[in-house]
């Protein structure tokens, strides 16, 4: 029996429903996609849950009440200040529960101060706060709000038909998600350039499964120039639908996650959902995820990344998940955790 089953008689009754779930407008952004997918699954358990947004606009917010939002400043305003102001305005009319994404950290560089102030304002305006990892909670305390004590609800893994036959690998070393500085594309290009071509197969190439993050289109040209200088073929696919993303993720030879800094990684959940075991550069967050889902990723130190990629090319089976691996929490597990959390917050 799941937690939601336990809650059903007491919580999911005619006298209680979850907060209004607010979806953000950019359907190609990972946070918007996650919010939409979570809302769809919540409504399978609690069909009368009000949702407001571009995909599931079944109810206006209406009278003052409880709302839940997924927040990253890049989706809520033209800049960090206006994004914080949008949540503050919402909080003047409603009690806001917020799940924070892309929390401020050192990789923000000169933007760190403005982003940290933005997130401080959002935390102050909200009634309750959620993060997607203990690592993110620590980042909040380190760079944003020393007394922050958010709940932690990890990003889920979607169920996937892993029993399907493994496709013929396409020779690519792949990074999944938006293209932006520090995501690891340069590291992947450099690694491939250091792997000597074999007499039996050509040198691998690098593919970015996704599009440039807003404002970083120029970084694609920089990466393309860097790859040409190193003699490495490099492709940026642009936005991929959910089905096409899974198809491409299952075709690549070596899935990698090579961030210099990471908050929480939807890319990791996507690789696992596609049945892949990516090579991941060690960080506090990735160590947390390795403990949460043992056997779902291959942790390596940055200095060992090239050797790890070469080893995976020689042994492609190492990049696939074993059928017995436990990938929980799944989406249903995450729905259960949110239902429990919302019920506790709204009844306090």
C-alpha positions, 0 to 999 in steps of 0.5 A: 500500500502506498502512502497516498492509499493511506491518505485517501480516506482521511485526506483525499476526501470531499472536504480536502483537496491539494493546493492549486497547482500553477504551471509555468509558460515555457513548455520546453523548459525542464521545470515546466515539464516536471510541473506539468507531469507532476500535476497530471499524476496528482490529478490521477490520484486526486482528480479534483485538484485545481490546476492553472497553466498553459496545458491543464487550465481547468480552474482559475485560482479564484478566491484566496487559498493555497497554491503550489508553484515550481520556481526558478527565476528564469521562468518567473520574470525577465530578471531575478528581481521581477521573478521574486516580485511575481511570487511576492504578488501571488503571496499577497492573495494566496498562501504559497508553497514553493518548490525551488529549482536551480538554487543559487551557487558559486557557478552563478558568478557575478549573478550570485548576489542578485539570484540569492536575494531573489530566492531570499525574497521567495522563501520569505514570501512563501508559507512552505518551501521544498527542495529536490535534494539535501544538497540544494538545502545545503546550498540555500543555507550556504548562499541564500538563507542560513536558517532555511529548513526546506522539506526535501522531495527528490526528483522522480524517475519515470517508468520506462519500457527497459525490457525493449531491445537495446538499439545499435549504439550510434557512437555518440558521447551525449549530454542531456538538457540545456546548453549553458556554460558549465554544463560539461559539453566542453569537458565531453568534447575534450575527452573525445579528442583525447580518445585515439581512433581505433582501427575497428571503429571511428572516433566517437562524437559528441551530441547535446540532446537539447537546446541552448538555454535562453541567452546562451545561443552564442555558447553553441557557436563557441562549442562548435568552434572548439570541437572543430579545432579538436577534430571532434564532430559535435551536434546540438539537436534542439528541443526534443519531444519526450518520446524523441528524447527517450529514443535518442537517449537510448541510441547514444553510446555513452551517456554522461553528466559532466557539470562543473556545478549542479543543483539538482539534475533532471538530466540524471532522472531522464537518463535513468528513465531511459534505462541508461546508467550515465558516467557522472562527475563526482559532486555532493549532489551526485553522491547523494543520488548514488546513495538514493538509487544504488547502481544507477550511475557511475561516479568518477572524479573529474581527472578520471573522466576521459578514461571512464568514457573510453572504458564505456566505449569498450564496454557499452553494457556498463551504460545500461541499467540492470533490470533488478536495479531499484530506481525509486522514487518514481513519479507515483512515490513523489506524488505520495510525498507531495500529498503527505506534505501538502496535507501536513502544511495545510492543516498546521 
